[in-house]
Amino acid sequence: MELAQGVAGPFCGKLLADYGADVVKVEPPEKGDVTRSWGPFPSDQADVEKSGLFFFLNTNKRSVTLDINVAGDKERLLDLISRADVLIGSSRLRELQEQGLDYDSLARLNPKLVMISCTPYGQTGPYAEWNGYDLNAYHLSATGSRYCGLPDREPLENGTFTADFFGGFAAAAWGLGVVLGRDQVGGGQHVDCSSAEVLAALVVGSLNVGGYVQDSVFNRRTGQGMGLACPARIYPCQDGWVFIIALETRQWKGLCRAMGDPDWAMPELFHELHSRGENRDLIDPMVEKWTLGRSKNEIMEICQAHGCPATALYDMADLAGLPHLLERGYWTELEHPALGRVRTLGAAMRLPDCPGGPRLGAPLLGEHNAEIFAECRSAKAVSAVQVESACATKPQASSQLPLSGMRVANFGWGLVGPMVGQLLSFLGAEVYKIESNARIDFQRKVPPFHRGIPDPDRSIQNHACWAGNGSVTLDLKRPEAQELALKLVAKCDVAIENFSPGVLQRMNLGYEQLKSVRPDLIMVSMPAAGFTGPLHKLRTYGNSLACLAGLDSVTGYYDSSRPLGMETAPADMLGGVIGALAVLIAAYHRRRTGKGQHIECSQQEAFMHLIGPGFLDYVLNGRVAGPLGNRHPLQAAAPHGVFRCRGEDRWIALAVTTDEEWRGLVAALGNPAWAFAPELAELRGRLRDIDAIHMHLAAWTQGHDDYELAQLLQRHGVAATPVLNVADLLSDPHFRARSTFIEVMHPLGFTETIYGAYVKCSRSKPHVHPGPARGSDNERVFKGLLGLTEARYRELVERQIIY
């Protein structure tokens, strides 16, 4: 059952529907879900049946219209909920309690119900009842302040619903994990997903908070790419833009070869990353001079051939005609009664035994009323009185976690693979990261280090990003180590890897070999661009995937055509969530059939779902979106932006989508004469005059404290939040109340701060432990789980097989 409106909740429902769930979408009569009015519409002619965003978010669902304030409709709704496995909602707690639809009430009616709440701020904490939209959630997370924009201008969001899409993916993964674990924990539970918290933890907290707690220093956006790294940014070229990144010496040398080994690039000091960063002013203009003489695909091809992971920046038109996606059959064509034949994005993950993706177009408003009401009539009606008189036992917390008993062999590298393991471990799985001292994972070498001592076991951000993973060390280039890895996999339910295609096969650890020792194994592989197609061998970082997936094409200031991109790797963090979701879908399938499978999760194809709104505008209108600043991605709100407040780099995010909210804003402003212009009373007029409105707001906000102003605006019903920075995340009362960041003890004996469970479950409380020391689980796994004798274990350690 889906009672959610907007983006996050319906996207969560779409993910479940696309992989086989029967999702019944409950909409208000007449206007339906709010996104039916947001567009994009063909030729910009508004029609509730022709919204491209609604179409994208609601494939494979059935629609029923119910007015929950009408007694008969309320009974129908309660009947449907009584027979549902999952209820997805987007309402705040107070509204749910007033309607009798809060989790405690519904759990008495349906003890196995899993209720997933997708909201900007979550169901608890000081901001739980605040009005909010995607823009507010995004900037409350500090993502823009830290990673996107110029230092002397306002922080930026990507030109899409970034926070809502992160929240929708996370809600689907955690929600499905909880569904799988109902028997483990003794029933259903409430899954509370705050889009702001998901971003604050995964994107900002993972790489920044621990270092700030230790050193009292934090960074802000630079607008130059990845901080001091060089090259690591977007460069102009003949036909657009290209992302060039060379973090390792071999990658820099590969770029030099691609450029013809120019004399200016030969100095030895340029071989070292930090030296290149210190000489950015010399290097960047020379690299740009080279890129301006070539096309983006030419640059990508020659750099990749020489080992430098450069990536073309694709826009909507590029992606629509990209030979790689066409050859892979990625796009899906669906029929719709009002829109005709529509091309939309395909499956986020490819599961061979239970293929996902859109099969049916989004439903018309109330299209399935007759059949769904017939289902209600065939079942015993449920009344609101029955809900109150049902079993009064409130679901209790459980000592078991939903995925208790699942064991995972994690061959993952860098961020994305270990972050798949992290989500599974937070839900109770036993996860072992398989790594080697012969080639230390580069993520362990990333500063800051505990007490400033460079050591692979002391990387603070690694302890956050790898939280929940254990560690065993094997030199997988050696046959005996490969044999031990196979023996471990034989005792596991899941294997994870994110290497380039063919890497594990060359170590005799491909899917067929692993399947031979565990026939029902679930394996998820996460290559950058899939197993097949012209780009399947592409080398990327998470940063460059944002270019490959089109996200960077809509990221930048509205008054500039230059894309800025983000100074981090959001595709890695989100990839961890998506990979875990894929595992859980396969686990549900295995429970029903007994069969495992090998999942292909192209990071490009999965991450492209973030540009769904812009792509549907291209499909319906042929428009190629450019940088949008902080404006609403579909021009469905005005004002909608970030405005300077009193103090250094202090800002407020403000969004107005309804006429009622506009009237609240005018009252908060003190009813200035300019705001009473007749054309501003409706959205159409406000959109036309948005620049002038933003100018007036900027003059007003700059004299106010950001927190005080947000509280004032919220009292008037206006969606407004302070734009937080890294330091604010630790002191902000909302994140403190939700225990987003927690202090833990590392196995080496020191305390540190990492993020905890970024989605809250009412009965399951994860036991979070930081990223492991290398080989911390060697004895437990090799002597305990695999049964090696002490003598054999010591021999393998001395010979550096276990190493």
TACORFEN-V43672 format. One record per residue. SS is DSSP state (H for helix, E for strand, - for the rest). PSI is psi in radians with two decimals (NA if undefined). D_LAST is the distance of its C-alpha to the last C-alpha in Angstrom with 2 decimals. Layout:
ss=<SS & SS>
psi=<PSI & PSI>
d_last=<D_LAST & D_LAST>
This chain:
ss=<- & E & - & - & - & - & - & H & H & H & H & H & H & H & H & H & H & H & - & - & - & - & - & E & E & E & E & - & - & - & - & - & - & H & H & H & H & - & - & - & - & H & H & H & - & - & - & - & - & - & - & H & H & H & H & H & H & - & - & - & - & E & E & E & E & - & - & - & - & - & H & H & H & H & H & H & H & H & H & H & H & H & - & - & - & E & E & E & E & - & - & - & H & H & H & H & H & H & H & - & - & - & H & H & H & H & H & H & H & - & - & - & - & E & E & E & E & E & E & - & - & - & - & - & - & - & - & - & - & - & - & - & - & H & H & H & H & H & H & H & - & - & H & H & H & H & H & - & - & - & - & - & - & - & - & - & - & - & - & - & - & H & H & H & H & H & H & H & H & H & H & H & H & H & H & H & H & H & H & H & - & H & H & H & H & - & - & - & - & E & E & E & E & E & H & H & H & H & H & H & H & H & H & H & H & H & H & H & H & H & H & H & H & H & H & - & - & - & - & - & - & - & - & - & - & - & - & - & - & - & - & E & E & E & E & E & E & - & - & E & E & E & E & E & E & - & - & - & H & H & H & H & H & H & H & H & H & H & - & - & - & - & H & H & H & - & - & H & H & H & H & - & H & H & H & H & H & H & - & H & H & H & H & H & H & H & H & H & H & H & H & - & - & - & - & H & H & H & H & H & H & H & H & H & H & - & - & - & - & - & E & E & - & - & - & H & H & H & H & H & - & - & H & H & H & H & H & - & - & - & - & E & E & E & E & E & - & - & - & E & E & E & E & E & - & - & - & - & - & E & E & - & - & - & - & - & - & - & - & - & - & - & - & - & - & - & - & - & H & H & H & H & H & H & H & H & H & H & - & - & - & - & - & H & H & H & H & H & H & - & - & - & - & - & - & - & - & - & - & - & - & - & - & - & - & - & E & E & E & E & - & - & - & - & - & H & H & H & H & H & H & H & H & H & H & H & - & - & - & E & E & E & E & E & E & - & - & - & - & - & - & H & H & H & H & - & - & - & E & H & H & H & - & - & - & - & - & - & E & H & H & H & H & H & H & - & - & - & - & E & E & E & E & - & - & - & - & - & H & H & H & H & H & H & H & H & H & H & H & H & - & - & - & E & E & E & E & - & - & - & - & - & H & H & H & H & - & - & - & - & H & H & H & H & H & H & H & - & - & - & - & E & E & E & E & - & - & - & - & - & - & - & - & - & - & - & - & - & - & - & - & H & H & H & H & H & H & H & - & - & H & H & H & H & - & - & - & - & - & - & - & - & - & - & - & - & - & - & - & H & H & H & H & H & H & H & H & H & H & H & H & H & H & H & H & H & H & H & H & H & H & H & H & - & - & - & E & E & E & E & - & - & H & H & H & H & H & H & H & H & H & H & H & H & H & H & H & H & H & H & H & - & - & - & - & - & - & - & - & - & - & - & - & - & - & - & - & - & - & E & E & E & E & E & - & - & - & - & - & - & E & E & E & E & E & - & - & - & H & H & H & H & H & H & H & H & H & H & H & - & - & - & H & H & H & H & - & H & H & H & H & - & H & H & H & H & H & H & - & H & H & H & H & H & H & H & H & H & H & H & H & - & - & - & - & H & H & H & H & H & H & H & H & H & H & - & - & - & E & E & E & E & - & - & - & H & H & H & H & H & H & - & H & H & H & H & H & - & - & - & E & E & E & E & E & - & - & - & - & - & E & E & E & E & E & - & - & - & - & E & E & - & - & - & - & - & - & - & - & - & - & - & - & - & - & - & - & H & H & H & H & H & H & H & H & - & - & - & - & H & H & H & H & H & H & H & H & H & - & - & - & - & ->
psi=<2.29 & 1.92 & 0.07 & 2.64 & 2.93 & -2.41 & -0.92 & -0.95 & -0.87 & -0.58 & -0.67 & -0.81 & -0.65 & -0.77 & -0.71 & -0.72 & -0.68 & -0.32 & 0.39 & -0.19 & 2.54 & 1.70 & 2.05 & 2.03 & 2.11 & 2.10 & 2.63 & 2.53 & 2.77 & -1.15 & -0.43 & -2.78 & 2.48 & -0.51 & -0.24 & -0.37 & -0.03 & -0.36 & -2.77 & 2.57 & 2.56 & 2.24 & 0.36 & 0.46 & 1.91 & 2.38 & 2.18 & -0.32 & 0.04 & 0.39 & 2.16 & -0.69 & -0.79 & -0.74 & -0.81 & -0.71 & -0.19 & 0.46 & 2.58 & 0.19 & 2.82 & 2.54 & 2.34 & 2.48 & 2.21 & 2.45 & 1.85 & -0.15 & -0.06 & 2.25 & -0.87 & -0.71 & -0.65 & -0.70 & -0.71 & -0.77 & -0.80 & -0.62 & -0.78 & -0.73 & -0.61 & -0.39 & 0.15 & 2.67 & -0.65 & 2.47 & 2.10 & 2.23 & 2.92 & 0.21 & 2.69 & 2.80 & -0.75 & -0.73 & -0.72 & -0.74 & -0.70 & -0.55 & -0.08 & 0.45 & 0.33 & 2.84 & -0.72 & -0.69 & -0.79 & -0.51 & -0.48 & -0.50 & -0.70 & 1.54 & -0.36 & 0.05 & 2.31 & 2.03 & 2.15 & 2.03 & 2.11 & 1.79 & 2.86 & -0.69 & -0.17 & 3.03 & -0.10 & 2.91 & 2.84 & -0.45 & 0.13 & -0.59 & 0.11 & 2.61 & 2.51 & 2.72 & -3.10 & -0.80 & -0.73 & -0.80 & -0.75 & -0.88 & -0.42 & -0.43 & -0.14 & 0.11 & -0.79 & -0.81 & -0.67 & -0.65 & -0.08 & 2.02 & 3.02 & 2.57 & -0.44 & 0.15 & 3.07 & 2.53 & 2.67 & 2.62 & 2.75 & 2.73 & 0.86 & -2.99 & 1.18 & -0.87 & -0.74 & -0.69 & -0.73 & -0.80 & -0.71 & -0.76 & -0.81 & -0.73 & -0.71 & -0.76 & -0.91 & -0.71 & -0.76 & -0.65 & -0.70 & -0.66 & -0.80 & -0.53 & 0.28 & -0.71 & -0.59 & -0.73 & -0.08 & 0.45 & -2.98 & -3.13 & 3.02 & 2.18 & 2.00 & 1.84 & 1.98 & 2.10 & -0.67 & -0.73 & -0.67 & -0.83 & -0.77 & -0.68 & -1.02 & -0.71 & -0.79 & -0.87 & -0.66 & -0.68 & -0.12 & -0.64 & -0.79 & -0.74 & -0.67 & -0.75 & -0.69 & -0.82 & -0.12 & 0.52 & 2.39 & 2.72 & 2.81 & 3.06 & 2.55 & -0.40 & 0.16 & 0.17 & -2.47 & 1.28 & -2.11 & -0.12 & 2.48 & 2.31 & 2.48 & 1.08 & -3.11 & 2.27 & 2.56 & 2.64 & -3.01 & -0.70 & 0.43 & -2.09 & 2.74 & 2.49 & 2.14 & 2.21 & 2.29 & 1.56 & -0.58 & 2.70 & -0.72 & -0.56 & -0.69 & -0.76 & -0.61 & -0.71 & -0.71 & -0.76 & -0.72 & -0.60 & -0.01 & 0.43 & 1.05 & 2.63 & -0.66 & -0.41 & -0.01 & -0.38 & 2.43 & -0.56 & -0.41 & -0.16 & -0.28 & 2.38 & -0.90 & -0.58 & -0.66 & -0.70 & -0.70 & -0.37 & 0.48 & -0.70 & -0.42 & -0.70 & -0.83 & -0.82 & -0.58 & -0.71 & -0.73 & -0.65 & -0.65 & -0.77 & -0.55 & -0.29 & 0.13 & 2.84 & 2.83 & -0.68 & -0.60 & -0.78 & -0.79 & -0.78 & -0.82 & -0.64 & -0.78 & -0.68 & -0.49 & 0.20 & 0.22 & 2.12 & 1.07 & 2.63 & 2.35 & 2.55 & 1.99 & 2.43 & -3.02 & -0.72 & -0.70 & -0.82 & -0.68 & -0.58 & 0.19 & 2.07 & -0.62 & -0.86 & -0.61 & -0.76 & -0.58 & -0.04 & 0.68 & -0.78 & 2.59 & 2.33 & 2.16 & 2.54 & 2.51 & 2.37 & -0.56 & -0.61 & -0.24 & -2.51 & 2.18 & 2.31 & 2.32 & 3.04 & 2.56 & -2.79 & 2.47 & -0.57 & 2.59 & 1.91 & 1.94 & -0.58 & -0.20 & 1.24 & 2.39 & -2.92 & 2.96 & 2.34 & -0.57 & 2.49 & 2.89 & 2.60 & 2.68 & 2.79 & 2.06 & 0.35 & -0.54 & 0.38 & -0.86 & -0.86 & -0.61 & -0.67 & -0.59 & -0.67 & -0.68 & -0.74 & -0.53 & -0.25 & 2.84 & 2.22 & 2.57 & 2.27 & 2.85 & -0.56 & -0.68 & -0.60 & -0.77 & -0.57 & -0.02 & 3.07 & 2.18 & 0.02 & 2.15 & 2.32 & 2.32 & 2.74 & 2.60 & 2.50 & -0.29 & 2.61 & 2.73 & -0.63 & 0.34 & 2.31 & -0.29 & 2.33 & 2.43 & 2.25 & 1.97 & 1.76 & 0.08 & 2.66 & 2.54 & -2.25 & -0.86 & -0.81 & -0.92 & -0.50 & -0.37 & -0.85 & -0.61 & -0.87 & -0.76 & -0.66 & -0.65 & -0.50 & 0.07 & -0.10 & 2.70 & 1.95 & 2.29 & 2.01 & 2.18 & 2.01 & -3.09 & 2.47 & -0.26 & -0.55 & 1.68 & 2.33 & 2.27 & -0.42 & -0.44 & -0.23 & 0.11 & 2.18 & 2.93 & 2.73 & 2.68 & 2.16 & 0.37 & 0.21 & 1.89 & 2.07 & 2.35 & -0.37 & 0.02 & 0.21 & 2.02 & -0.75 & -0.52 & -0.64 & -0.49 & -0.86 & -0.53 & 0.18 & 2.44 & -0.38 & 2.48 & -3.05 & 2.28 & 2.57 & 2.18 & 2.36 & 1.60 & -0.02 & -0.13 & 2.36 & -0.70 & -0.60 & -0.67 & -0.68 & -0.71 & -0.69 & -0.72 & -0.69 & -0.61 & -0.79 & -0.61 & -0.41 & 0.23 & 2.78 & -0.48 & 2.52 & 2.51 & 2.44 & 2.60 & 0.61 & 2.99 & 2.64 & 2.30 & -0.26 & -0.89 & -0.61 & -0.69 & -0.31 & 0.28 & 0.59 & 0.49 & 3.07 & -0.73 & -0.71 & -0.74 & -0.67 & -0.50 & -0.44 & -0.28 & 1.53 & -0.54 & 0.43 & 2.43 & 2.13 & 2.29 & 2.15 & 2.41 & 1.11 & 2.75 & -0.79 & 0.40 & 3.09 & -0.41 & 3.04 & 2.81 & -0.45 & 0.27 & -0.33 & 0.17 & 2.34 & 2.31 & 2.86 & 2.96 & -0.56 & -0.81 & -0.38 & -0.49 & -0.54 & -0.81 & -0.54 & 0.01 & -0.12 & -0.71 & -0.36 & -0.35 & 0.27 & 2.05 & 3.14 & 2.52 & -0.52 & 0.26 & 2.51 & -0.07 & 2.10 & 2.47 & -0.62 & -3.11 & 2.64 & 0.58 & -2.97 & 1.27 & -0.49 & -0.54 & -0.85 & -0.80 & -0.58 & -0.61 & -0.71 & -0.76 & -0.74 & -0.70 & -0.70 & -0.74 & -0.75 & -0.75 & -0.62 & -0.78 & -0.61 & -0.67 & -0.74 & -0.72 & -0.63 & -0.61 & -0.56 & -0.32 & 0.09 & 2.38 & -3.11 & 2.89 & 1.98 & 2.28 & 1.98 & 1.60 & 2.08 & -0.59 & -0.90 & -0.64 & -0.79 & -0.43 & -0.32 & -0.38 & -0.41 & 0.29 & -0.82 & -0.79 & -0.62 & -0.68 & -0.54 & -0.68 & -0.75 & -0.76 & -0.50 & -0.09 & 0.19 & 2.37 & 1.88 & 2.55 & -2.93 & 2.37 & 0.00 & -2.37 & 0.28 & 2.76 & 2.31 & -0.41 & 0.36 & 0.78 & 0.26 & 2.49 & 2.19 & 2.84 & 1.69 & -3.00 & 2.29 & 2.48 & 2.45 & -3.10 & 2.38 & 2.93 & 2.12 & 0.74 & 2.37 & 2.86 & 2.43 & 2.25 & 2.30 & 2.31 & 1.99 & -0.31 & 2.82 & -0.59 & -0.74 & -0.63 & -0.75 & -0.62 & -0.71 & -0.76 & -0.73 & -0.74 & -0.58 & -0.23 & 0.39 & 0.94 & 2.65 & -0.67 & -0.52 & -0.16 & 0.20 & 2.27 & -0.62 & -0.29 & -0.08 & -0.39 & 2.76 & -0.74 & -0.77 & -0.65 & -0.65 & -0.68 & -0.60 & 0.47 & -0.62 & -0.76 & -0.71 & -0.80 & -0.62 & -0.79 & -0.75 & -0.73 & -0.66 & -0.57 & -0.79 & -0.49 & -0.27 & 0.07 & 2.66 & 2.40 & -0.80 & -0.79 & -0.68 & -0.70 & -0.74 & -0.69 & -0.85 & -0.70 & -0.60 & -0.43 & 0.18 & 0.28 & 2.34 & 1.81 & 2.43 & 2.62 & 2.59 & 1.88 & 2.73 & -3.09 & -0.83 & -0.64 & -0.56 & -0.57 & -0.51 & -0.27 & 2.27 & -0.50 & -0.86 & -0.53 & -0.75 & -0.56 & 0.04 & 0.79 & -0.68 & 2.35 & 2.69 & 2.30 & 2.84 & 2.16 & 2.61 & -0.42 & -0.02 & 0.27 & 2.68 & 2.65 & 2.92 & 2.23 & 3.09 & 2.65 & -2.53 & 1.92 & -0.04 & 2.35 & 2.33 & 2.38 & -0.44 & -0.30 & 2.02 & 1.84 & 2.60 & 1.68 & 2.21 & 2.58 & 2.94 & 2.51 & 2.79 & 2.64 & 2.24 & 0.33 & -0.36 & 0.26 & -0.88 & -0.73 & -0.74 & -0.91 & -0.67 & -0.67 & -1.13 & -0.75 & -0.17 & 0.42 & 2.49 & 2.83 & -0.71 & -0.78 & -0.71 & -0.83 & -0.64 & -0.79 & -0.56 & -0.79 & -0.60 & 0.05 & 0.60 & -0.91 & 1.75 & NA>
d_last=<49.93 & 49.64 & 51.85 & 49.87 & 51.38 & 50.01 & 46.60 & 43.68 & 45.07 & 46.56 & 43.36 & 41.48 & 44.21 & 43.99 & 40.30 & 41.14 & 44.28 & 42.60 & 40.39 & 43.26 & 44.40 & 48.19 & 48.56 & 52.08 & 52.71 & 55.44 & 57.39 & 60.46 & 63.62 & 65.07 & 62.30 & 59.13 & 55.67 & 55.94 & 53.90 & 56.82 & 58.67 & 55.93 & 55.96 & 55.33 & 58.55 & 59.97 & 62.34 & 61.60 & 64.10 & 62.92 & 62.87 & 60.98 & 60.23 & 58.90 & 56.14 & 53.17 & 50.78 & 52.09 & 51.73 & 48.08 & 47.18 & 49.12 & 48.58 & 48.83 & 50.49 & 53.89 & 56.19 & 58.69 & 60.91 & 61.58 & 63.21 & 61.70 & 64.74 & 66.94 & 67.12 & 66.93 & 63.99 & 62.16 & 62.66 & 61.36 & 58.23 & 57.64 & 58.16 & 55.52 & 53.06 & 53.80 & 52.49 & 49.52 & 45.83 & 45.14 & 47.32 & 46.28 & 48.29 & 48.62 & 51.26 & 50.97 & 51.18 & 54.77 & 56.03 & 54.27 & 55.84 & 59.25 & 58.96 & 57.69 & 54.52 & 51.98 & 49.14 & 50.58 & 53.81 & 52.29 & 49.83 & 52.91 & 54.20 & 50.98 & 48.37 & 45.74 & 46.23 & 43.29 & 44.81 & 42.93 & 44.47 & 43.67 & 45.26 & 44.74 & 44.19 & 43.56 & 45.84 & 45.39 & 45.55 & 48.39 & 48.33 & 48.21 & 51.89 & 51.87 & 52.93 & 50.18 & 48.96 & 45.89 & 46.73 & 46.91 & 43.63 & 41.84 & 43.19 & 42.85 & 39.08 & 39.03 & 37.53 & 40.47 & 40.82 & 37.22 & 36.54 & 39.72 & 42.85 & 44.37 & 44.29 & 48.10 & 48.70 & 48.04 & 44.55 & 44.23 & 43.22 & 42.38 & 45.51 & 44.66 & 44.01 & 40.43 & 40.31 & 42.06 & 39.77 & 36.63 & 38.45 & 39.53 & 36.09 & 34.65 & 37.66 & 37.31 & 33.64 & 34.11 & 37.48 & 36.30 & 33.46 & 36.18 & 38.41 & 35.73 & 35.32 & 39.02 & 38.99 & 35.96 & 37.68 & 41.24 & 42.75 & 42.71 & 42.09 & 42.71 & 40.08 & 40.96 & 39.55 & 40.56 & 39.99 & 40.01 & 37.33 & 35.02 & 35.27 & 35.18 & 31.89 & 29.98 & 31.32 & 32.29 & 30.69 & 27.17 & 27.17 & 29.93 & 30.92 & 28.15 & 28.60 & 32.34 & 32.23 & 30.35 & 32.17 & 35.45 & 35.20 & 35.05 & 35.65 & 38.26 & 38.86 & 39.50 & 40.80 & 38.87 & 35.74 & 32.39 & 33.53 & 32.75 & 30.77 & 32.84 & 33.50 & 32.70 & 35.99 & 38.77 & 41.03 & 44.46 & 45.13 & 48.13 & 48.04 & 46.17 & 42.80 & 39.24 & 36.01 & 34.01 & 30.66 & 28.52 & 25.85 & 23.55 & 24.97 & 24.65 & 26.58 & 29.24 & 29.65 & 30.03 & 32.75 & 34.43 & 34.62 & 36.02 & 38.66 & 39.54 & 37.82 & 40.66 & 41.38 & 40.99 & 37.28 & 36.37 & 36.06 & 32.68 & 32.69 & 32.47 & 29.00 & 27.63 & 27.72 & 29.65 & 32.05 & 32.91 & 33.54 & 35.82 & 37.68 & 38.07 & 41.85 & 41.62 & 39.03 & 40.18 & 43.76 & 42.67 & 40.20 & 42.98 & 45.49 & 43.33 & 42.74 & 46.46 & 47.30 & 45.21 & 44.78 & 41.79 & 40.75 & 41.17 & 38.97 & 36.27 & 36.43 & 36.31 & 33.59 & 31.33 & 32.01 & 30.76 & 27.57 & 29.13 & 29.04 & 32.75 & 34.55 & 38.26 & 39.84 & 41.68 & 44.69 & 46.33 & 48.32 & 45.37 & 43.38 & 46.41 & 46.72 & 43.10 & 42.76 & 39.15 & 40.20 & 43.33 & 41.56 & 39.16 & 42.23 & 41.00 & 44.40 & 46.52 & 50.34 & 52.11 & 55.80 & 57.36 & 61.05 & 61.55 & 59.08 & 59.35 & 56.35 & 53.42 & 50.13 & 47.22 & 43.43 & 41.65 & 38.89 & 36.12 & 33.64 & 34.24 & 33.90 & 35.23 & 36.59 & 38.16 & 38.94 & 39.69 & 41.73 & 45.40 & 47.89 & 50.98 & 52.37 & 52.79 & 55.73 & 59.15 & 60.15 & 61.04 & 60.74 & 59.77 & 62.16 & 64.26 & 61.51 & 59.61 & 62.83 & 63.67 & 60.39 & 61.42 & 64.85 & 63.43 & 61.38 & 62.79 & 63.38 & 61.55 & 63.37 & 62.29 & 64.06 & 61.87 & 58.75 & 60.15 & 61.22 & 58.02 & 55.72 & 55.40 & 52.01 & 49.58 & 46.01 & 43.85 & 40.29 & 37.86 & 35.01 & 33.36 & 31.82 & 32.78 & 29.48 & 28.61 & 27.14 & 25.50 & 21.75 & 19.83 & 16.68 & 16.28 & 14.80 & 16.91 & 16.42 & 18.36 & 21.15 & 22.79 & 20.19 & 18.97 & 22.69 & 23.55 & 21.25 & 22.87 & 26.36 & 25.55 & 23.97 & 27.05 & 29.11 & 27.24 & 24.47 & 21.16 & 18.55 & 14.76 & 13.19 & 10.42 & 8.48 & 5.76 & 5.57 & 6.99 & 9.83 & 10.39 & 13.03 & 16.32 & 17.65 & 15.57 & 17.42 & 20.83 & 23.17 & 24.76 & 22.34 & 23.22 & 25.82 & 25.24 & 22.13 & 19.84 & 16.32 & 13.99 & 14.39 & 18.14 & 19.36 & 22.37 & 23.03 & 19.51 & 20.16 & 23.31 & 22.26 & 19.24 & 21.23 & 21.08 & 17.61 & 14.98 & 11.22 & 8.45 & 4.99 & 5.06 & 5.85 & 9.39 & 11.24 & 10.78 & 13.31 & 11.72 & 9.12 & 12.35 & 14.18 & 12.09 & 12.59 & 16.22 & 16.59 & 15.55 & 17.97 & 20.60 & 20.73 & 20.96 & 24.10 & 22.79 & 20.24 & 20.15 & 19.39 & 21.04 & 20.04 & 22.85 & 24.51 & 22.92 & 19.30 & 18.00 & 20.62 & 19.32 & 15.99 & 18.29 & 17.70 & 21.11 & 23.53 & 25.28 & 22.24 & 21.22 & 24.89 & 25.16 & 23.11 & 24.56 & 28.02 & 28.88 & 25.70 & 26.34 & 24.25 & 24.93 & 24.24 & 25.26 & 25.99 & 28.11 & 31.26 & 30.71 & 30.05 & 33.44 & 36.05 & 36.55 & 33.97 & 31.17 & 28.91 & 29.57 & 26.89 & 27.56 & 26.63 & 28.12 & 30.87 & 31.97 & 32.09 & 34.98 & 36.86 & 36.05 & 37.24 & 40.42 & 39.78 & 40.10 & 43.45 & 45.03 & 43.34 & 45.47 & 48.82 & 51.83 & 53.92 & 51.49 & 50.29 & 47.07 & 43.99 & 41.71 & 38.73 & 36.29 & 34.04 & 31.08 & 29.48 & 31.42 & 30.40 & 26.77 & 27.92 & 30.50 & 28.21 & 26.08 & 29.32 & 30.53 & 27.41 & 27.63 & 31.34 & 30.69 & 28.42 & 31.19 & 33.90 & 32.08 & 31.54 & 35.29 & 36.03 & 33.88 & 35.69 & 38.97 & 38.11 & 35.07 & 33.53 & 30.28 & 30.07 & 28.13 & 29.12 & 29.53 & 29.61 & 30.75 & 30.15 & 33.31 & 35.49 & 34.32 & 34.73 & 38.13 & 39.64 & 40.04 & 42.65 & 44.59 & 47.68 & 48.02 & 47.42 & 50.15 & 52.49 & 51.85 & 52.52 & 55.69 & 57.10 & 55.38 & 54.38 & 51.26 & 50.10 & 49.15 & 47.87 & 49.48 & 48.70 & 48.90 & 51.72 & 51.67 & 49.97 & 53.07 & 55.80 & 56.41 & 56.57 & 58.46 & 57.78 & 54.03 & 52.12 & 50.67 & 53.14 & 52.94 & 53.70 & 54.57 & 51.89 & 49.18 & 47.32 & 48.64 & 49.48 & 50.59 & 49.86 & 53.00 & 53.79 & 57.16 & 57.41 & 60.67 & 64.20 & 64.00 & 60.99 & 62.95 & 65.84 & 63.52 & 62.19 & 65.75 & 66.70 & 63.73 & 64.80 & 68.24 & 70.02 & 70.40 & 73.08 & 70.83 & 68.81 & 71.99 & 72.55 & 73.40 & 70.89 & 68.00 & 68.85 & 66.92 & 63.51 & 65.00 & 66.84 & 63.92 & 61.70 & 64.42 & 64.68 & 61.03 & 60.87 & 63.87 & 62.53 & 59.24 & 61.21 & 63.26 & 60.20 & 58.39 & 61.47 & 61.53 & 57.89 & 57.34 & 59.46 & 57.55 & 54.49 & 51.90 & 51.32 & 55.06 & 55.98 & 53.54 & 55.07 & 58.57 & 57.88 & 56.24 & 59.39 & 61.29 & 59.01 & 57.27 & 53.57 & 52.31 & 49.18 & 48.04 & 45.43 & 42.61 & 40.16 & 36.71 & 38.26 & 40.78 & 38.19 & 37.52 & 41.22 & 42.75 & 44.42 & 43.55 & 39.77 & 39.99 & 42.08 & 39.62 & 36.58 & 34.85 & 32.70 & 31.38 & 29.94 & 26.76 & 24.69 & 21.07 & 18.69 & 18.48 & 22.24 & 24.13 & 26.43 & 26.55 & 28.55 & 27.33 & 29.32 & 29.80 & 31.30 & 33.19 & 35.28 & 37.13 & 37.77 & 40.65 & 39.16 & 35.37 & 33.75 & 29.98 & 27.82 & 25.94 & 22.78 & 21.14 & 18.01 & 14.99 & 12.77 & 9.11 & 7.83 & 11.46 & 12.12 & 9.44 & 12.17 & 14.88 & 13.62 & 12.22 & 14.83 & 17.48 & 17.70 & 16.44 & 17.93 & 15.50 & 17.13 & 15.92 & 15.96 & 14.05 & 11.29 & 11.20 & 11.42 & 8.41 & 6.36 & 8.64 & 8.41 & 4.78 & 5.52 & 3.79 & 0.00>
